[in-house]
Amino acid sequence: MSDVKLRIDTRYFRMCIHRQALKAIGDPLFLHFGYAPETTRLLIVGSWVDDRKSVRVRYDNSGSVYVFSKPLLQGIRQVSHVLMDRASYIVEGTAQEADRILIFPLGQAEVISEE
Protein backbone atom coordinates (compact mmCIF):
# COMPACT_ATOMS: atom_id res chain seq x y z
CA MET A 1 0.00 0.00 0.00
CA SER A 2 1.16 3.51 -0.73
CA ASP A 3 -0.05 6.93 0.33
CA VAL A 4 -1.82 9.09 -2.25
CA LYS A 5 -3.75 12.37 -2.25
CA LEU A 6 -6.97 13.58 -3.83
CA ARG A 7 -8.10 17.19 -4.18
CA ILE A 8 -11.83 17.89 -4.20
CA ASP A 9 -13.32 21.26 -5.11
CA THR A 10 -16.98 21.40 -4.08
CA ARG A 11 -17.52 24.78 -5.78
CA TYR A 12 -17.08 23.19 -9.21
CA PHE A 13 -17.88 19.57 -8.24
CA ARG A 14 -14.39 18.59 -9.39
CA MET A 15 -11.96 15.93 -8.21
CA CYS A 16 -8.28 16.11 -9.12
CA ILE A 17 -6.54 12.75 -9.20
CA HIS A 18 -2.78 13.08 -9.53
CA ARG A 19 -0.72 10.92 -11.87
CA GLN A 20 1.16 9.45 -8.90
CA ALA A 21 -2.09 8.01 -7.50
CA LEU A 22 -3.02 6.44 -10.84
CA LYS A 23 0.49 5.10 -11.32
CA ALA A 24 0.18 3.38 -7.92
CA ILE A 25 -2.72 1.30 -9.28
CA GLY A 26 -1.15 0.48 -12.64
CA ASP A 27 -2.07 3.45 -14.87
CA PRO A 28 -5.62 2.34 -15.72
CA LEU A 29 -7.41 3.58 -18.82
CA PHE A 30 -10.75 3.92 -17.02
CA LEU A 31 -12.00 4.61 -13.51
CA HIS A 32 -15.04 3.51 -11.52
CA PHE A 33 -16.22 5.44 -8.45
CA GLY A 34 -17.95 4.09 -5.38
CA TYR A 35 -18.82 5.39 -1.96
CA ALA A 36 -19.22 3.58 1.37
CA PRO A 37 -21.39 5.86 3.55
CA GLU A 38 -20.88 3.85 6.74
CA THR A 39 -17.14 4.57 6.62
CA THR A 40 -17.25 7.81 4.53
CA ARG A 41 -14.73 6.28 2.12
CA LEU A 42 -14.55 7.19 -1.54
CA LEU A 43 -13.31 4.27 -3.63
CA ILE A 44 -11.74 4.72 -7.05
CA VAL A 45 -11.14 1.49 -8.93
CA GLY A 46 -8.88 1.28 -11.97
CA SER A 47 -10.09 -0.63 -15.00
CA TRP A 48 -9.04 -1.36 -18.56
CA VAL A 49 -12.59 -2.09 -19.72
CA ASP A 50 -14.84 0.66 -21.04
CA ASP A 51 -18.45 0.44 -19.99
CA ARG A 52 -21.33 2.85 -19.39
CA LYS A 53 -20.33 3.60 -15.81
CA SER A 54 -16.61 4.12 -16.34
CA VAL A 55 -14.74 7.40 -16.70
CA ARG A 56 -11.92 7.58 -19.25
CA VAL A 57 -8.58 8.71 -17.87
CA ARG A 58 -7.41 11.86 -19.68
CA TYR A 59 -4.34 13.64 -18.34
CA ASP A 60 -3.96 17.41 -18.56
CA ASN A 61 -0.63 19.18 -19.14
CA SER A 62 0.29 18.97 -15.45
CA GLY A 63 -0.22 15.20 -15.31
CA SER A 64 -3.51 15.27 -13.41
CA VAL A 65 -6.92 13.85 -14.19
CA TYR A 66 -9.98 15.99 -13.45
CA VAL A 67 -13.32 14.32 -12.93
CA PHE A 68 -16.45 16.45 -12.69
CA SER A 69 -19.44 14.83 -10.98
CA LYS A 70 -22.12 16.95 -9.40
CA PRO A 71 -24.40 13.94 -8.67
CA LEU A 72 -21.63 11.99 -6.91
CA LEU A 73 -20.46 14.84 -4.70
CA GLN A 74 -24.00 16.02 -3.88
CA GLY A 75 -24.97 12.45 -3.00
CA ILE A 76 -21.97 12.10 -0.69
CA ARG A 77 -22.90 15.36 1.03
CA GLN A 78 -26.53 14.32 1.52
CA VAL A 79 -25.78 10.83 2.82
CA SER A 80 -22.77 11.52 5.05
CA HIS A 81 -22.72 15.27 5.71
CA VAL A 82 -19.05 15.59 4.76
CA LEU A 83 -17.52 18.17 2.37
CA MET A 84 -20.34 20.56 3.31
CA ASP A 85 -18.49 23.86 2.77
CA ARG A 86 -17.99 25.36 -0.68
CA ALA A 87 -14.23 24.91 -0.61
CA SER A 88 -11.25 22.96 -1.85
CA TYR A 89 -10.28 19.93 0.21
CA ILE A 90 -7.29 17.63 0.30
CA VAL A 91 -7.73 14.02 1.35
CA GLU A 92 -4.92 11.60 2.07
CA GLY A 93 -5.67 8.02 1.15
CA THR A 94 -4.09 4.72 0.29
CA ALA A 95 -3.56 2.77 -2.90
CA GLN A 96 -4.04 -0.99 -2.86
CA GLU A 97 -1.92 -1.94 -5.85
CA ALA A 98 -3.01 -5.59 -6.01
CA ASP A 99 -6.71 -4.70 -6.21
CA ARG A 100 -6.19 -1.49 -8.25
CA ILE A 101 -8.16 0.57 -5.70
CA LEU A 102 -7.63 4.06 -4.28
CA ILE A 103 -9.32 4.59 -0.91
CA PHE A 104 -9.98 8.07 0.48
CA PRO A 105 -11.62 8.61 3.92
CA LEU A 106 -13.65 11.76 3.21
CA GLY A 107 -14.38 12.26 6.91
CA GLN A 108 -10.72 13.24 7.27
CA ALA A 109 -10.71 15.80 4.42
CA GLU A 110 -8.94 19.07 5.24
CA VAL A 111 -10.01 22.43 3.84
CA ILE A 112 -7.16 24.01 1.88
CA SER A 113 -9.03 27.08 0.58
CA GLU A 114 -12.50 28.51 1.06
CA GLU A 115 -14.73 30.56 -1.18
N, C-alpha and C positions, 0 to 999 in steps of 0.2 A: 504494500500500500504506500502511496505517496500523497503528500499534501498538495492541494490545488486551491485556486481561488476563483470566485465567480462574482462579477459585479452586476447588480440589479438596479435599474433606474425606473422607479415607479411612476415618474412623471410621463415617460414615453413608453411605458410597458415594454422595456428592453432589457435583455440579458446579454452580457458580454462574456463569452467563454474564450479564454486565452488559449493560444496554440499549445502551450505547455500542458494544459489540462487534457486536451484532445490527444496529444502525443502520448500521454500516460496511459491512455486506453487504446492505443494502436492506430491512431489517425483514421477514424471511421469516415465513411462517405456520407452517412446519414445519422441522425440523432432521434431518439424517442424520449419523451418527457413523461415523468410520473410524479405523483405526490402522495406521501403517506401522512395524512393529517394527525394521526395519533402520536407521531414522533416529530412532526413539522419538518420532515426531510424531503428535499427535492431530489429526485433521481434522474440522471441523464444517462441513457444507455446508448452506446455506440453500435452501429449496424452497418452492414454493407449491402443491405437489401432495401430497395425503394418500395414503399407502400403508401397508402393514403394518409397514414398518420405520422409518417416520418418527415423530418426537416433536413433538407440537403445542407451539407457543410460547405459554406462559401467564405473563404478568408478575405479580409480587407487588406489594405496595404500594410497595416501594422501587425498583421498575423493574428488577428482576432476574428471571432465569429459572432455576429450579432443576431439574436433571435428576438423578434417582436411577437408578443402574445398577450393581448389584453385579456382574453377569456381565461387563460391559465393564471395570470397574476391576480386578477380580480377574484377568481375562484379560491385561490390560496388565502387571500385576505378575508373573504367571507367565512371560510371554514375554520381557519386557525387564528385569525386576528393577529397576524404577523405582517410586517412590511406595511404598516398602516399610514405612515407619513409619506407625503410626496417628496421623495428624496432619493439619493443614490446610496446604495448599501454595498458593503463588501462582506462576503461570506467565505470562510475557510472551510474546506471540505477534504474529502479523501477520494483517491482513485483506486478502485479495485481492478487491477490490470487483468487478472484472469477472467473476470466476468464482464469486462469492458463497461464498468459502471462508475459514474461520478456521483458522490453522495454529498449533499450540502444541507446541514441543519439550519433551516431558516430562522429558527428561534434564537440563534446566536448571531444573526446579522448585525453588523455595526454600521451606523449612519456615517458616511464620509462627506456628504454635502447635502444641505437642505435647500429648498426652494427659496 
